[in-house]
């Protein structure tokens, strides 16, 4: 499929999706949401992909929010549909069976912050900015921002960011637990690829099991979360990767994971 609003690339077993509307700072519109859904479905079905990186084209923005021109006349029903469609997109990111890295090369505002929060890792340029400025337009976050932000940084900080609409620096975002690491802008891609290659060298079954256990267990009580972990651990043990990993350890060689269940 030829895409208009995104660029899909492969670097061996690493997939890269670039938000590609640089003239409007990669703002999200319904066309982009649809193309991202199609691309994520393609990646989920491709067993050769071990890691996904999301980033923006240009040097100014990851995603600088929604395309206001395309949504300014929405009715209540149209607004609700756009919100639910975006929320479904982010659930699709979280459900991918592989690690997803947000490589935030510039401003990640509104939907940009929301997309990054649905990823497993957020690496940001030191010049990047984060925020939920929708309040300044008389609206509010609609792609899950109020919910994911409060879970990541706490209710008080989430309310402050969403109610004031202020934009914070990458360093401040790291300080409140929103961002994993920050790098000088010229080093961001290199460092992101390093981590992607490290993840790609791990067993695909165990990567998926870890992601699933953390995601499913996060909102559960400790005992239920541990039971979810036990189920995932059992699946890992009965995998080709587990046999290979433990054999390699005992034989003092590097493991070569295939990512298959027995």
C-alpha positions in Angstrom: 0.0 0.0 0.0 1.3 3.5 -0.9 1.0 5.8 2.1 0.4 9.6 1.9 0.8 10.7 5.5 3.4 8.2 6.8 6.6 6.5 5.6 7.1 2.8 6.3 10.7 1.5 6.2 12.6 -1.7 7.2 16.1 -1.9 8.6 16.5 -5.7 8.6 14.2 -6.9 11.5 13.4 -3.4 12.7 10.4 -1.6 11.3 10.3 2.2 11.2 7.2 4.4 10.7 7.7 8.1 10.2 4.9 10.6 10.5 5.1 12.5 7.3 3.3 15.7 7.2 6.2 18.1 7.9 4.4 21.2 6.5 1.9 21.0 9.3 4.4 19.6 11.9 3.1 16.0 11.3 -0.3 16.9 12.6 -2.7 14.0 12.8 -5.8 13.8 10.6 -8.2 11.0 9.9 -6.2 9.9 6.8 -3.1 9.4 9.0 -5.0 7.5 11.6 -6.3 5.1 8.9 -2.9 4.6 7.4 -1.3 4.0 10.8 -3.9 1.4 11.6 -3.2 -0.4 8.3 0.6 -0.3 8.9 0.3 -1.6 12.4 -1.8 -4.4 11.2 0.8 -5.3 8.6 3.5 -5.2 11.3 1.6 -7.4 13.7 1.2 -10.1 11.0 4.8 -10.0 10.0 6.8 -12.5 12.1 10.1 -11.1 10.8 9.6 -7.8 12.6 11.1 -7.7 16.1 11.0 -4.0 17.0 9.1 -0.9 15.8 10.3 2.7 15.9 8.0 5.6 15.6 9.4 9.0 14.7 8.6 12.2 12.7 10.0 13.6 9.5 11.6 17.0 9.5 13.6 18.5 12.4 10.8 20.3 14.3 8.1 17.8 15.3 7.4 14.2 16.2 3.6 14.9 16.1 2.5 18.4 17.0 -1.1 17.4 17.7 -4.3 17.1 15.7 -4.9 18.8 12.4 -7.2 21.6 13.7 -8.4 22.6 10.2 -9.8 19.1 9.6 -11.7 19.0 12.9 -12.9 22.5 13.8 -16.5 21.9 12.7 -17.0 18.5 14.3 -20.4 17.8 15.9 -20.6 15.9 19.2 -20.9 12.6 17.4 -18.1 13.4 15.0 -15.8 14.5 17.9 -16.6 11.3 19.8 -15.9 9.2 16.7 -12.6 10.9 16.1 -11.6 10.4 19.7 -12.6 6.7 19.8 -10.8 6.1 16.5 -7.6 7.6 17.9 -8.0 5.7 21.1 -8.4 2.5 19.1 -5.2 3.4 17.3 -3.2 3.7 20.5 -4.7 0.5 21.9 -3.4 -1.1 18.7 0.1 0.1 19.4 0.0 -1.3 23.0 -1.3 -4.6 21.7 1.6 -5.1 19.2 3.5 -8.2 20.2 6.9 -6.4 19.8 8.6 -3.6 21.6 7.7 -0.1 20.3 10.0 2.8 20.7 8.9 6.5 20.3 11.9 8.4 18.9 10.7 11.9 19.7 12.7 14.2 17.4 10.8 17.4 18.2 7.6 18.6 19.6 5.2 15.9 20.8 2.1 17.8 21.6 -1.5 16.7 22.1 -1.8 13.5 20.1 2.0 13.4 19.9 2.3 13.0 23.6 -0.6 10.5 23.6 1.0 8.4 20.9 4.4 8.4 22.7 2.7 7.2 25.9 1.3 4.2 24.1 4.8 3.1 23.2 7.0 0.9 25.4 10.0 3.3 25.5 10.2 7.0 24.9 13.6 8.4 23.8 13.7 12.1 23.2 15.9 14.8 21.7 17.1 17.3 24.2 15.2 19.9 22.2 11.9 18.0 22.2 8.8 19.3 24.0 5.8 17.5 25.5 2.4 18.7 26.5 -1.4 18.4 26.3 -2.3 22.0 25.1 -5.8 21.2 23.9 -7.3 23.3 26.7 -6.0 26.4 24.9 -8.4 25.5 22.0 -11.4 25.0 24.3 -11.2 21.3 24.1 -9.4 18.5 25.9 -7.2 15.4 25.2 -9.1 12.8 23.2 -6.7 10.0 22.4 -6.4 8.8 26.0 -4.2 11.6 27.3 -6.1 12.1 30.6 -5.9 8.4 31.4 -2.4 7.4 30.3 -0.8 10.6 31.7 -2.3 10.2 35.1 -1.1 6.6 35.2 2.4 7.6 34.2 3.0 10.7 36.2 0.2 10.8 38.8 -3.1 12.6 39.0 -1.8 15.9 40.2 0.8 16.4 37.5 -1.6 15.1 34.8 -4.2 17.6 35.9 -1.6 20.4 35.9 -0.4 19.6 32.4 -3.9 19.0 30.9 -5.6 22.0 32.7 -2.8 24.6 32.1 -1.8 23.4 28.6 1.8 24.1 29.3 4.6 22.6 27.3 7.4 21.0 29.2 11.0 20.3 28.1 12.4 16.8 27.4 14.4 17.1 30.6 11.3 18.0 32.7 9.4 15.2 31.0 12.2 12.8 32.1 12.1 14.2 35.6 8.4 13.4 36.0 8.8 9.9 34.6 7.3 10.5 31.2 10.5 10.0 29.2 13.0 7.1 29.5 16.1 8.9 28.2 17.1 12.1 26.5 19.9 12.6 24.0 21.5 15.4 22.1 19.4 15.8 18.9 22.2 14.7 16.6 22.7 11.5 18.6 19.0 10.6 19.1 18.6 8.3 16.1 21.9 6.5 16.6 21.1 5.8 20.3 17.5 4.7 19.4 18.8 2.2 16.8 21.3 0.8 19.4 18.5 0.0 21.7 16.3 -1.4 18.9 19.2 -3.7 17.8 19.7 -4.8 21.5 15.9 -5.6 21.8 16.0 -7.4 18.4 18.7 -9.7 19.7 16.5 -11.0 22.5 13.9 -13.8 22.3 10.7 -12.6 20.7 8.6 -15.0 22.8 10.0 -13.6 26.1 9.8 -10.0 24.9 6.2 -10.4 24.2 5.6 -12.2 27.5 7.3 -9.4 29.5 5.3 -6.8 27.7 2.0 -8.7 28.1 2.6 -9.4 31.8 3.4 -5.7 32.6 0.5 -4.4 30.6 -2.1 -6.8 31.8 -0.9 -6.9 35.4 -0.5 -3.1 35.9 -4.0 -2.3 37.0 -4.5 -5.6 39.0 -3.7 -6.3 42.6 -0.3 -7.8 43.3 -1.4 -11.4 43.6 -3.4 -11.3 40.3 -0.5 -9.6 38.6 1.9 -12.3 39.8 -0.5 -15.0 38.5 -0.4 -13.3 35.1 3.4 -13.4 35.3 3.4 -17.1 36.2 1.2 -17.8 33.1 3.6 -15.9 30.9 6.6 -17.5 32.5 5.2 -20.9 31.7 4.7 -20.0 28.1 8.3 -18.8 27.9 9.6 -22.0 29.4 7.9 -24.1 26.8 9.5 -22.3 23.9 12.3 -22.9 21.5 13.9 -19.6 22.7 14.1 -20.9 26.3 15.8 -24.1 25.1 18.3 -22.1 23.0 18.9 -19.5 25.7 19.7 -22.0 28.4 21.7 -24.3 26.1 23.8 -21.3 25.0 24.4 -20.3 28.6 25.5 -23.7 29.6 27.7 -24.0 26.5 29.1 -20.6 27.0 28.1 -19.2 23.5 25.8 -16.5 22.2 22.2 -17.5 21.9 20.5 -17.3 18.5 16.8 -16.8 19.2 14.2 -17.9 16.6 11.1 -16.6 18.4 9.0 -19.8 18.0 6.9 -21.7 20.5 7.4 -25.5 20.8 
